[in-house]
């Protein structure tokens, strides 16, 4: 493992589990000072304690990414511990159980957009001005291949992630001249708690197993991905190795979008 992030300050939302935790581990291993931001504060603190004990610089903070107060507190925590962030990984996400569109409850629909889209607005308000004043920075947004390929029982999640993809590209265009480089990744099915929660919409264990088998049939690679495979792409996009990549949203999906 190299030290691409030595001296860099990285914030990861949704950093206590799944893709976010994998990104935290990857960037800490590559030398970053990492703030782990998550609604599950105890889990974020446990990961921070583990990594700190291993010699890494980490901190944990609680955030509901849909709420402005959480972003204000997160920026204050980051600056007090390490300084202005050089990199933000927007990994926090919400996925409802798979269900037909007309049965989606309004509160679940609203939560999809509050968690999967609104954080980009709060970043524009509270993070990007700090990065501009600091001479630049990088954002990597975790979107979804569902934005590229609609599937039954997944309409509103896919629509929220399509908005995330558009926001990523539009913000990249908006701020590139201010040395703010914004990119994204579109994961396919990844072995995370988020995927397990989505499959729960199919009913009992047998129904969920059948749904997972159908998912495999639609994946050319024949398997779900692992969080570390997404984290590797996130780290690349956030690093100077990707210094001329702006506004791209990379499919990391086992071929699902083909």
C-alpha positions as CSV (number, residue, x, y, z in Angstrom):
1,X,0.0,0.0,0.0
2,X,1.4,3.4,-0.9
3,X,1.0,6.8,0.8
4,X,-1.1,8.7,-1.7
5,X,-2.9,10.5,1.1
6,X,0.0,11.3,3.4
7,X,-0.8,14.7,5.0
8,X,-4.3,14.7,3.6
9,X,-7.5,15.2,5.6
10,X,-10.4,12.9,4.5
11,X,-14.0,12.9,5.7
12,X,-16.1,9.8,4.9
13,X,-19.9,9.9,5.5
14,X,-21.5,6.6,6.2
15,X,-18.0,5.6,7.3
16,X,-18.9,3.1,10.0
17,X,-20.0,0.2,7.8
18,X,-20.1,-1.2,4.2
19,X,-18.4,0.8,1.5
20,X,-17.8,3.8,3.7
21,X,-15.9,1.7,6.3
22,X,-13.9,0.1,3.5
23,X,-13.0,3.6,2.2
24,X,-12.0,4.7,5.7
25,X,-9.7,1.7,6.1
26,X,-8.2,2.2,2.6
27,X,-7.4,5.9,3.0
28,X,-6.1,5.5,6.6
29,X,-3.8,2.8,5.3
30,X,-2.6,5.2,2.6
31,X,-1.7,7.9,5.2
32,X,-4.8,10.1,5.5
33,X,-6.1,11.6,8.7
34,X,-9.7,10.3,8.5
35,X,-13.0,11.6,10.1
36,X,-15.5,8.8,10.2
37,X,-19.0,10.3,10.1
38,X,-22.1,8.2,10.6
39,X,-25.5,8.1,12.3
40,X,-24.3,5.1,14.2
41,X,-21.9,6.9,16.4
42,X,-20.9,3.9,18.5
43,X,-19.9,2.0,15.4
44,X,-17.9,5.0,14.1
45,X,-16.1,5.4,17.4
46,X,-15.3,1.7,17.5
47,X,-13.7,1.8,14.1
48,X,-11.8,5.0,15.0
49,X,-10.5,3.4,18.1
50,X,-9.4,0.3,16.2
51,X,-7.5,2.4,13.6
52,X,-6.0,4.8,16.1
53,X,-4.7,1.8,18.1
54,X,-3.0,0.7,14.8
55,X,-1.3,4.0,14.5
56,X,-3.6,5.9,12.2
57,X,-5.0,9.4,12.8
58,X,-8.8,9.1,13.0
59,X,-11.8,10.8,14.6
60,X,-15.5,9.9,14.8
61,X,-18.5,12.1,14.5
62,X,-22.3,11.6,14.4
63,X,-24.2,12.9,11.5
64,X,-27.6,12.7,9.8
65,X,-26.5,13.7,6.3
66,X,-30.0,15.1,5.5
67,X,-29.7,17.7,8.2
68,X,-27.8,21.0,8.0
69,X,-26.9,20.9,11.7
70,X,-25.0,17.6,11.1
71,X,-22.8,19.2,8.4
72,X,-22.1,22.2,10.5
73,X,-21.0,20.0,13.4
74,X,-19.0,17.8,11.1
75,X,-17.0,20.7,9.7
76,X,-16.3,22.0,13.2
77,X,-15.1,18.6,14.4
78,X,-12.9,18.1,11.4
79,X,-11.3,21.5,11.6
80,X,-10.8,21.2,15.3
81,X,-9.0,17.8,15.0
82,X,-7.2,18.0,11.7
83,X,-8.0,21.1,9.6
84,X,-10.0,21.8,6.4
85,X,-10.9,18.6,4.5
86,X,-8.9,17.8,1.4
87,X,-11.2,15.0,0.4
88,X,-14.9,14.2,1.1
89,X,-16.3,10.7,0.3
90,X,-20.1,10.9,0.3
91,X,-20.9,7.3,1.1
92,X,-23.9,7.5,3.3
93,X,-27.0,6.1,1.6
94,X,-30.5,4.8,2.0
95,X,-32.1,1.9,0.2
96,X,-35.7,0.9,0.8
97,X,-36.7,-2.8,0.6
98,X,-37.4,-3.8,-2.9
99,X,-41.1,-3.0,-3.6
100,X,-43.4,-2.1,-6.4
101,X,-43.5,1.7,-7.0
102,X,-47.2,2.3,-6.0
103,X,-46.6,0.7,-2.6
104,X,-43.7,2.9,-1.6
105,X,-44.7,4.8,1.6
106,X,-44.2,8.6,1.3
107,X,-41.8,8.7,4.3
108,X,-39.5,6.1,2.7
109,X,-39.6,8.0,-0.6
110,X,-38.7,11.3,1.2
111,X,-35.9,9.6,3.0
112,X,-34.4,8.3,-0.3
113,X,-34.0,11.9,-1.5
114,X,-33.0,13.3,1.9
115,X,-30.1,10.8,2.2
116,X,-29.1,10.1,-1.4
117,X,-29.4,13.6,-2.9
118,X,-29.6,16.4,-0.3
119,X,-26.1,15.9,1.1
120,X,-24.8,17.4,-2.2
121,X,-26.6,20.6,-1.4
122,X,-25.2,20.7,2.1
123,X,-21.7,20.1,0.7
124,X,-22.2,23.0,-1.7
125,X,-23.2,25.2,1.3
126,X,-20.7,24.1,3.9
127,X,-17.8,22.2,2.4
128,X,-17.0,23.6,-1.0
129,X,-16.5,27.2,0.1
130,X,-14.0,25.9,2.6
131,X,-12.2,23.9,-0.1
132,X,-12.1,27.0,-2.4
133,X,-10.6,29.1,0.4
134,X,-8.1,26.3,1.0
135,X,-7.0,26.2,-2.6
136,X,-9.0,23.2,-3.8
137,X,-10.2,19.7,-2.9
138,X,-11.8,16.5,-4.1
139,X,-15.2,14.9,-3.6
140,X,-16.1,11.3,-4.5
141,X,-19.8,10.5,-4.4
142,X,-21.1,7.0,-4.1
143,X,-24.0,6.7,-6.5
144,X,-25.4,3.5,-7.9
145,X,-25.6,1.5,-11.1
146,X,-29.4,1.6,-10.5
147,X,-29.1,5.2,-12.0
148,X,-28.0,3.6,-15.3
149,X,-30.2,0.5,-15.5
150,X,-33.8,0.6,-14.1
151,X,-35.0,-2.6,-12.5
152,X,-38.5,-3.6,-11.3
153,X,-39.2,-3.0,-7.6
154,X,-36.4,-0.4,-7.4
155,X,-37.9,2.7,-9.1
156,X,-37.5,5.4,-6.5
157,X,-34.1,4.3,-5.3
158,X,-32.8,4.3,-8.9
159,X,-34.4,7.8,-9.4
160,X,-32.7,9.2,-6.3
161,X,-29.4,7.8,-7.5
162,X,-29.9,9.2,-11.0
163,X,-30.3,12.6,-9.3
164,X,-27.0,11.9,-7.4
165,X,-25.2,11.2,-10.7
166,X,-26.6,14.4,-12.2
167,X,-25.6,16.4,-9.1
168,X,-22.1,14.9,-9.3
169,X,-21.6,16.0,-12.9
170,X,-23.2,19.4,-12.5
171,X,-21.2,20.2,-9.4
172,X,-18.0,19.1,-11.1
173,X,-18.7,21.5,-14.0
174,X,-19.6,24.3,-11.6
175,X,-16.4,24.2,-9.5
176,X,-13.7,22.7,-11.7
177,X,-12.2,26.2,-12.3
178,X,-11.9,26.6,-8.5
179,X,-9.7,23.5,-8.3
180,X,-12.5,21.4,-6.8
181,X,-12.5,18.0,-8.5
182,X,-15.7,16.0,-8.2
183,X,-16.2,12.4,-9.4
184,X,-18.4,9.4,-8.4
185,X,-18.7,5.7,-8.5
186,X,-21.7,3.6,-9.5
187,X,-21.5,0.4,-7.4
188,X,-23.4,-2.7,-8.5
189,X,-24.7,-5.1,-5.9
190,X,-22.2,-5.1,-3.1
191,X,-22.1,-7.3,0.0
192,X,-23.2,-4.7,2.5
193,X,-26.0,-4.2,5.1
194,X,-27.7,-1.9,2.5
195,X,-28.0,-4.8,0.1
196,X,-29.3,-7.1,2.8
197,X,-32.0,-4.5,3.7
198,X,-33.1,-4.2,0.1
199,X,-33.4,-8.0,-0.3
200,X,-35.6,-8.1,2.8
201,X,-38.4,-6.7,0.8
202,X,-38.7,-10.1,-1.0
203,X,-40.1,-11.7,2.2
204,X,-38.6,-14.8,4.0
205,X,-35.3,-16.5,3.7
206,X,-36.3,-18.6,0.7
207,X,-37.7,-15.7,-1.2
208,X,-34.6,-13.6,-0.5
209,X,-32.3,-16.4,-1.6
210,X,-34.3,-16.7,-4.9
211,X,-34.0,-13.0,-5.4
212,X,-30.3,-13.1,-4.8
213,X,-30.0,-15.9,-7.4
214,X,-31.9,-13.8,-9.9
215,X,-29.5,-11.0,-9.2
216,X,-26.5,-13.3,-10.0
217,X,-28.1,-14.1,-13.4
218,X,-28.0,-10.4,-14.3
219,X,-24.3,-10.0,-13.3
220,X,-21.8,-11.0,-16.1
221,X,-19.1,-11.5,-13.4
222,X,-21.5,-13.9,-11.6
223,X,-21.0,-12.6,-8.1
224,X,-21.8,-9.6,-5.9
225,X,-18.9,-7.2,-5.2
226,X,-17.0,-6.6,-2.0
227,X,-16.8,-3.2,-0.3
228,X,-13.0,-3.1,-0.7
229,X,-13.4,-3.3,-4.5
230,X,-15.4,0.0,-4.4
231,X,-13.0,1.5,-1.9
232,X,-10.1,0.9,-4.3
233,X,-11.9,2.9,-7.0
234,X,-12.8,5.7,-4.5
235,X,-9.2,6.0,-3.4
236,X,-8.0,6.2,-7.0
237,X,-10.5,8.9,-7.9
238,X,-9.7,10.9,-4.8
239,X,-5.9,10.7,-5.4
240,X,-3.6,12.6,-7.6
241,X,-3.4,9.6,-9.8
242,X,-6.8,10.8,-11.1
243,X,-5.9,14.5,-11.3
244,X,-7.3,15.0,-14.8
245,X,-10.6,13.1,-14.2
246,X,-13.5,15.5,-13.6
247,X,-17.2,14.7,-13.5
248,X,-16.9,11.0,-14.3
249,X,-19.1,8.5,-12.5
250,X,-17.4,5.1,-12.9
251,X,-19.4,1.9,-13.0
252,X,-17.9,-0.7,-10.6
253,X,-20.7,-3.2,-11.0
254,X,-19.5,-6.6,-12.3
255,X,-20.8,-5.7,-15.7
256,X,-24.4,-5.1,-14.7
257,X,-24.7,-1.9,-16.7
258,X,-23.7,-3.6,-20.0
